C-alpha cells in the first residue's frame, strides 16, 4: 500500500511539473506513454529489485518522462 501511494505521489509530481513547464496540457500524449512505462518499471522493480525505492526510482522515472517527451517533440512537425 505504501509503495502504491509513493508511486502515485511520484506520478503526480512528474505530471504536474510537465504541465507547469509546458504551460498547458499539450504534453499528455507522450506523458501517458511515460506513465505506462513508469508503472511497468515499478512492477519490474518490485520483482527484481534493480533500483532502490524511492530515490533511484524517482530519478529513473524523471529520465523516462524527459526522454519520452523529447522523443515526442522530435517526431511532431514544427508549428511554423
Secondary structure, DSSP 8 states (H G I E B T S, - for coil): -HHHHHHHHHHHHHHHHHHHHHTSSTTHHHHHHHHHHHHHHHHHHHHH--S-TTHHHHHHHHHHHHHHHHHHHHHS----
